[in-house]
Amino acid sequence: MNNIFVFDIETIPDVDSGRRIFGLDGLSDADAAKAMFHLRQQQTGSEFLPLHLHRICAISVVLRHKDRVKVWSLGEPDADEAELVQRFFDGVDRFTPTLVSWNGGGFDLPVLHYRSLLHGIQAPRYWDTGGDDRDFKWNNYLSRFHERHTDLMDVLAGYQMRANARLDEVATMLGFPGKMGMSGARVWDAYQEGDITGIRNYCETDVLNTWLVYLRFQLIRGQLTAEAYARELGLLRDTLAQENKAHFSEFLQHWQNG
């Protein structure tokens, strides 16, 4: 398996855009976010903001390349959003990988699109649909049914929204760790408390769960033999153990089987 790029993002309210759009000048970040949540609740019955008003605060990836698997968060903890987004698309340009996500088509990639638009970030390889590379006409990152991006939630649900499942529940069902402590709903609180490291660690465990579900998916579709699947699991276990990081050690402790 080569050039597999599993990704996940964590977001917070884009209070700067919220101030401009809703006339919230003079409010603190916390109060501007509260106002945005309140307006959204009135409009839709949910505080979940529209995707163009999500600001990215972490991007974590698993890269399976050559004989290695690597897990990390892009940029340093104090990197600004533009750098994180730029690094993501630089990885696409460099490796032309198969992107893998859970609900990436419905959330992560549209958010990345809007943030690229905001920061003016160029990503010609990602946006190519055959104009630069004829192969991309038939298999590109933007078409829902092409394989340069595999949205596991979408594919496993047969592209039926009513069949969608939560990553946490699917991972736990398979004996993988699932959520450990934090959730996406707590990211804004953690960010306000300055716990960027905690957010990045949480994002890394989410992307690890996605990678493990993807490996099982590759097994059932015949792209991995049982022996190759077991080797991939062993490679990941060894990699996480060698990293000797607390959240990876906890992940291994919660990993029951698979």
Protein Blocks (a to p, Z undefined) as FASTA:
>chain_A
ZZiacddddddddfklmmmmnopghiafklmmmmmmmmmmmmnopabdcfklcccfbdcd
dddehjbccdddehjfklcfklmmmmmmmmmmmnopadddehklmmmmmmmmmmmmmnop
acfklmpghjmmmklmmocfklmkbckbccfklmmnoopaklpccfklmmmmnopabjgh
iafklmmmmmmnopamlmmmmmmmmmmmmmmmmmmmmmmnopacfklmmmmmmmmmmmmm
mnopaklmmmmmmmmbZZ
